[in-house]
Amino acid sequence: MDEEKKLSRKTVLKVALAAGVAAPVALIGGPALARTTVASGRTPELTPACDDGDDPTPAQTEGPYFKPNSPQRTSLVTPNTQGTRLTVSGYVFGLGCLPIARALLDFWQADVNGAYDNVGYTFRGHQFTNDQGAFTLSTIVPGLYPGRTRHIHVKVQAPGRPVLTTQLYFPNEPRNNTDTIFDPRLLMTVRDVPPGRQAAFDFVLNVPQTSTTRPTSTTPTTSNPPTTSTSNPPGGTTWAAGTGYSAGARVTYSGRGYVCLQGHTAQPGWEPPSTPALWRAE
């Protein structure tokens, strides 16, 4: 094992401990976090997909469907939000056991009563991992609805890579035994931290890496909402890295037009053909 990889693993673990993320033995339920595999030098297991057909369907608008254009934010709650507070944190790794910076995570879930907001963006939001590949989500424990166990939806995408659509589950839920979609590999590790709960999960994406792979951006994960010029011609401008695009902005890339689905600042590797979570071809 080369020294660079060992240092990167140590750094990740130190960050996890400094952030107060307990080791899996102190948590209840769920498989071991990927960061423990990373520390051992073994190749981490890929995070499995878990898609229950909740992508947008033109002929049907009701139900827990994914909605593009979610706000960029790390908190889905306000002081008046009902429900048990939940903090979900973790890392996004690639096949080389290294963290992935600027990975996109788009979360959506039910409210305390098991209902989804299909009109607005309550309990919906996207964010990007920081330079250490870490993310944190502030939300509530979602309510139950008929036919499903308790879960949180998420789409995860490394720059320039395919989107992984999956779900995160809670340990010790009675419906885990009857939900036909439930996958134990997607169990979070959860502990009670009054007045709420803390959960952890590490994603492992099918992204080839070498020992010299490093995060691709030093851009912080929180920033002012991106803006786009109102003087752009109707056909849009040519896509360019470093440019802030808002939802609805139009660009051209390699002679083809694209519409922005989610506000973001363009990064190398986030070209429109490679990021369907951010751009839709016209």
Secondary structure by P-SEA (a helix, b strand, c coil): ccaaaaaaaaaaaaaaaaaccccccccccccccaaaaaaaccccccbbbbbcccccccccccccccccccccccccccccccccbbbbbbbccccccccccbbbbbbbbccccccccccccccccccccccccbbbbbbccccccccccccccbbbbcccbbbbbbcccccccccccccccccccccccccccccbbbbbbbbbcccccccccccccccccccccbbbbccccccccccccccccccccccccccbbbbbcccccccccccccccccccccc
